[in-house]
Amino acid sequence: MALPPQLKSIQHHLRTAQEHEKRDPVVAYYCRLYAMQTGMKLDSKTPECRKFLIKLMDQLESMKKELSDNDSISQEVVGNAHIENYALKMFLYADNEDRAGRFHKNMIKSFYSASLLLEVLSVFGELSEENIQHRKYARWKATYIHNCLKNGETPQAGPIAMDEDGEADEYGAEGFSGQAFSHGGSIRGGPPSEDQGLGPAAGPAPGIGFTPSPGSGASGPPNTNFNNIHIPPGAHAPANTPAELPPPTAEPVKPVPVPRTLPSVDPSLLNAQQQGGVHLSPEDFTKAQKYCKYAGSALQYEDVGTAIQNLQKALKLLTTGKE
């Protein structure tokens, strides 16, 4: 079933869900949940939209049953941590490639996919200011680099200034649905090739599909400085997101291993006991659980530093009643 034109703005969230169907079903589930919730707000009354959204609801119910033993589905706190970690790792991968001046279609797609997944976090509640900035910057960077390469220009590497409105929502809704990404073609419009970065885009799922519409967009003149944007801890891409690097034109440079820096452990927490007179509220227990879940999620990506920080926060809260 084709995506009704009234629901066009959710087509890339549905495409991201398809691409993660087997790679990460949790990501696929929450992308579809976001698409369904957004679609209901856009148009749930016209027959074609209503029919499409009912199909999508049925698909979500089926996925929820299949993934019922997955904590990321049964517990929102864990699901939130899973999506946020995945999105920020994808952002970090693209940002590292950008800072190194390695511009290729998988890096662009990672920036854009990170912006989509950061939008998906809204199913858990209001986005943090930090994630809003990450989303805006990632969307704009994808647009800027894509347009530079398409026009035969060399993008400026690393963080640069951008328009407050420079994330180009229209471009995001249309510009990545053409051959360059959907079917693995090159950015410059060459013959299609297999996308080795995020996996080849899958066709529409049975009963739930859409017809992509080609389009284009432009980046605006920079005004706002994003040089101080916070990059999350860690230095590796999420699973199944290897870089597709251009062939070397000179003698390859041997990589220099970077030592992993870990936060210092507060000695007072090593033999922590709850202090007398400390009364924890239900909100405190929820926060402590959240920190522990974040730590567990960070360890899935071997992000030891973030895991230690969150575990220390949980210990301090449980022993002192303060954050």
N, C-alpha and C positions, 0 to 999 in steps of 0.2 A: 504494500500500500504506500503510495507516494505521499510525501509530506505536503500538506496543504500550504499554499503560499502565505496564508495568514500566520503560520507558525515557522516561517523561514528563519527567524533568529535563533532557533534551537537546533538547526541542522548540524552544526559542528559539535555540539555536545553529544548528539546521537552518533555522529561519526566516531568521536573519541570512545564512546561506549563500545561500538563495534570493534574498534582496533584493540580494545583491552578485554574482549570477551573471554579469551582463554588465558591471556597473559596475566591479567589481574581482574577477576570478576567483581571484586569490591569496587574498584574504580568504575567498571562498567555499570554496576548497579546504581551508584550515586549520580553518575552522569545522566542516567535515564530518569532517576527521581527528580533531579533538577529540571530536566527537560519537561517532565510531566507537570511539575508545579508551575513552571514558567508558562507552559502552554495553556494551562487552565486560566491564568491571568490574561493571556493574550486573546484567546477566543475559545470558549467552551460551549458555545450555543449553536453555531452553524453546523449543519449535519456532517459535513466532511471533517471538520475539526473534532467534533464530538466523537465520531467514529474512530478517528486516529488515536485520540487520547484514551479511549476505552481499551483499544488494542494495547496501547503502551502500559496502561494500568494492569492489564492481564499479564503482560510480560514481566512487569515488576513483581507481581504476586508470585509468579512461577519462580523467578530468581530468588525471592525471599525464602521460599520453601526449600529450594535446593541448597541455599547457603545458611540455613537455620542454625547450623553448628558453628558458624563463623562469628567470633566476638565482634568483628568490625561491622557486622550487620545487626546483631542482636543488641549491641550496646553503642549508643550514639557517641559517647566519649571516645571509644576506641576507633569508631569509624571516622570521626573528625580528625583524630591524630593520624590515621592511615592516609587519608586524602591530603591533609596538609603537608605531611612529610614527603609524600610522593610528588606533590606539586612543587615544593620548594627544592627538592633534589633535582627535579627536571629544570627548574629555573637556574639552579646553580651550575648544572651541566652546560646549559646554553650560555650563561654569563661567562663561564671559564673559557669556552670556545671563542666568545666575542672578544674578551680581553686579550686573548692570544692572537687575534686577527685571523682566525680560521672560520671563514664564512661559507657555509654549505647548507643544503636544504634541510638536513636533519637538525641542525642548530636552530634554524628559523622555525621549524615545526615544533621544536621543544619549547622555545619561547612562547609560541602561540598556544600550544597545548597547556603549558603551565598557567597561562592567563585564564583559559577555560576552566581548569580544575580549581583555581582560586575562586572563580565565580561559583563553582559547585559547592564550596564551603558554606554558602549562604543557606543551604538546606538545614544546617545545624544552628543557625542564628546569624546575627549581624556580623559582618566581616570586621576584623580589627583594622585599624588605620594602616598598620604595617602591611597587611595582606592586600589592602586596597591599592597601596603604592606599588607593591610588587606586581599586582595584576595589570595596573595601568602601564607601568614601565615595560613589562614583558610584551603586552599587546602592541605598544608603540614600537618597540625595538624590532619585533618581527616584521611589522609593516615597513619600517625604515630600511632595514637590510634587504628585504625582498625587493623593494622598489629600486634601491641602489644597484643591485645586481642585474635586475631586469633592464635597467637603463645603461648598463655597461659602466657604472661608476663604482669606485672603491669606497665601501662604508667606513666611517670612523669607528675604530675599535674602542671598546670600553664604555663606561658610563658617560653619557652626554646629555645636554639639556634638551628639554622637549616642551611642547605646548601643554598647557593644562588640559586642553581638549585633544591632545595629539594621539590618543590611543586608537583613533580611527575605527569606531564600532562598525560602520558600514563596510569598511574594507575587511574587518575581521569576519563579518557575516558572509562575505562573498568572495573576497580575494584569494582565499586558500582552498576554494572548492574546485578549482580548475585542474588541468592535467598535472601541473607542477607538484601537487601533493596527493590529490585523490588517487591518481593512477601512477604515482611514482615517477613522473616525468621530471626532467631537470628544470631548474629555475629559469633558465634562459629559453625554455620552450623547445628543447631538443627532443629526440626520440625518447619514449618512455623507458625507464630502467627500474630494476627492483630497488625499492627503498629498504636499505639495510639498517636504518636508524631506529625507527619506531614501528617497523613492520609494514608490509603492504596494506593499504586500506582495504578493508573487507567490503563486500557488497552489502546491500541492505539485509537486515535480519528478516527472517520469514515473517511476513505480515506487518513489519514495521520498517518502512524505508523512506527514502527521500530522493528527490532529483536535484542535484547541485546546480547552482546557477553561476555562470562565470561573471566576473566583475573586476573592478580595479579600484584603487584608491590612492591617496597621496598622504605623505606625512607633512605635518605643519612645521613652520619655522620654530626653532627652539627658543624657549623663554625660561622655563623652570629648571633649576639645577637638580639633578638626581645623583650627583657624585657621592653623597653621603647615604645612599640607600643601603639598608642593612642586608648583608648577605648571610644566610643561615650557616651554622657550623657544618663542617664536612667538606670533602673535596672529591667526590665521585658522583657519577651519574646514577639515576635509579636503574634498577634491573632492566635488562633488555633495551638499553638506550646507548649503544656504542656510537662513537663518532664515525662519520663517513668522511674521511679526510681526503683531500686532493692528493694526487701522486706527488712525491717529493721532487722538487726541481733542483735541489742542491744536496750536498752531503748531509745525511740526517744527523740531527743533534741528539746526543745521548741524554736521556732523561736523568735529571738529578733528583734522587729521592728526597721528599720533604718530610722531616720528622713530625710525627703527630703530637701536637701539644694538648695536654689534658689539663683541665682545671684542677687546682689544688683542693684536696679534701680537708674539710674542716675537722681538726682533731677532736673537737668536742662532740662530734657526731658518731665517732667510732664505737663508743660504748654508751650510746644514747639511751636514756631512761626518761620517761615522762616526768616532768616536774610536778611537784605537789601543787594542788589547787588549780591545775589546768583543766578547764572544761571545754571539750570540743563540741562544736555545733554540728548539725547535719551538713551544713555547707562546708565546714572544715574537712569532714570525711570525704565529701565529694571532690574537693580540691585535691586532697592527698591521693585519692584514687586516680584523678586526672593526671597528676604528675607521674605516678607509677606507670600509667598506660602510655604516656608520652615517652617515658624512658624505654619501655618495652618496644615501642614502635621505632625509636631511634636505633636500638640494637639490631633491628631487622636490616638496617642499612649500615651496620658496623660503625655507627656514629657514637663512639664511646663518650666523647666530651659532653654531648647533649644528654646522654643517658645519666651520667654522673651528676650533672647540674640539676636535672629533674628529681633524681632520687634524694639529693641533698635537700632540695626544697620540701619534699614530702616528709623527710625525717625531722626537719626543723619545725614544720607545721605541727606534726604529731607530738613532738616533745615539748614545745613551748607555746603552742596555740597561736603563734605568730608566723607571718611569712617573711 
